[in-house]
């Protein structure tokens, strides 16, 4: 996943590995909430012809620093896709009536 390279703004894979625990936790929690899904596929984008990874398999994948490394010619790729509950975080919450501007 290119996520760690983008986050660290570094090409150093050792730098990326320092961020694996943080992003493993974030991705795992967001998957459980349905905000995102993780897919494994033959080529990018993984969600197109790939399979969704969940449960214990997802936990093992996310905890494995090797899964986050860049590979020049991978046998498969992993990618993120929007989950079914993404609107919970993508749309701003509605303004409560008590805080709404008074009608004129």
C-alpha positions as CSV (number, residue, x, y, z in Angstrom):
1,X,0.0,0.0,0.0
2,X,1.4,3.4,-0.9
3,X,-0.3,4.9,2.1
4,X,2.8,4.9,4.3
5,X,5.0,6.4,1.5
6,X,2.5,9.2,1.0
7,X,2.1,9.8,4.8
8,X,5.8,9.9,5.5
9,X,6.7,11.7,2.3
10,X,9.8,9.4,2.2
11,X,11.1,6.8,-0.1
12,X,12.8,5.1,2.9
13,X,11.0,1.8,3.7
14,X,12.4,1.8,7.2
15,X,10.7,5.1,7.8
16,X,7.4,3.6,6.5
17,X,7.6,0.7,8.9
18,X,7.6,3.1,11.9
19,X,4.1,4.0,10.9
20,X,2.7,0.5,10.5
21,X,1.2,0.2,14.0
22,X,-0.6,3.5,13.7
23,X,-2.1,2.9,10.2
24,X,-2.8,-0.8,11.0
25,X,-5.0,0.4,13.9
26,X,-6.7,3.2,11.9
27,X,-7.4,0.9,8.9
28,X,-8.7,-1.9,11.2
29,X,-11.0,0.4,13.1
30,X,-12.3,2.1,9.9
31,X,-13.0,-1.3,8.3
32,X,-14.9,-2.5,11.4
33,X,-17.1,0.7,11.1
34,X,-17.7,0.2,7.4
35,X,-15.9,3.4,6.3
36,X,-13.4,1.5,4.1
37,X,-12.7,-2.0,2.9
38,X,-9.4,-3.7,2.1
39,X,-9.0,-5.7,-1.1
40,X,-6.4,-8.0,-2.6
41,X,-6.3,-8.2,-6.3
42,X,-4.1,-9.1,-9.3
43,X,-3.4,-5.5,-10.1
44,X,-4.5,-1.9,-9.2
45,X,-7.2,-1.1,-8.4
46,X,-7.4,-4.1,-6.2
47,X,-11.2,-3.8,-5.6
48,X,-12.0,-4.1,-9.2
49,X,-11.1,-7.8,-9.8
50,X,-10.0,-8.6,-6.2
51,X,-11.5,-10.0,-3.1
52,X,-12.4,-8.2,0.1
53,X,-10.3,-9.1,3.2
54,X,-11.9,-9.2,6.6
55,X,-11.7,-10.5,10.1
56,X,-8.6,-12.3,11.4
57,X,-7.1,-12.4,7.9
58,X,-7.3,-8.6,7.7
59,X,-5.8,-8.3,11.2
60,X,-2.8,-10.5,10.2
61,X,-2.3,-8.6,7.0
62,X,-2.3,-5.1,8.6
63,X,0.1,-6.2,11.4
64,X,2.6,-7.6,8.9
65,X,5.2,-4.9,8.0
66,X,5.9,-6.9,4.8
67,X,2.4,-6.2,3.5
68,X,3.0,-2.5,3.6
69,X,6.3,-2.7,1.6
70,X,6.6,-1.6,-2.0
71,X,7.2,-4.5,-4.4
72,X,8.3,-3.8,-8.0
73,X,6.4,-6.8,-9.5
74,X,4.0,-8.1,-7.0
75,X,1.9,-11.3,-7.4
76,X,-1.0,-9.4,-5.9
77,X,-1.7,-5.9,-4.6
78,X,-3.7,-4.5,-1.7
79,X,-5.9,-1.5,-1.8
80,X,-8.5,0.5,0.0
81,X,-12.0,1.2,-1.2
82,X,-14.8,3.2,0.3
83,X,-17.1,1.2,2.6
84,X,-20.8,1.2,2.9
85,X,-20.8,3.5,5.9
86,X,-18.4,6.1,4.4
87,X,-21.2,8.8,4.4
88,X,-20.9,8.9,8.2
89,X,-17.6,10.6,7.9
90,X,-17.8,12.1,4.4
91,X,-20.8,14.3,4.9
92,X,-20.9,17.1,7.5
93,X,-23.4,16.5,10.3
94,X,-26.7,18.3,10.1
95,X,-26.8,21.5,12.2
96,X,-28.9,21.0,15.3
97,X,-32.1,23.1,15.3
98,X,-31.1,24.8,18.6
99,X,-27.9,26.2,17.0
100,X,-29.5,27.1,13.7
101,X,-29.7,30.8,12.8
102,X,-33.1,32.4,13.9
103,X,-35.6,32.8,11.1
104,X,-36.2,36.4,10.0
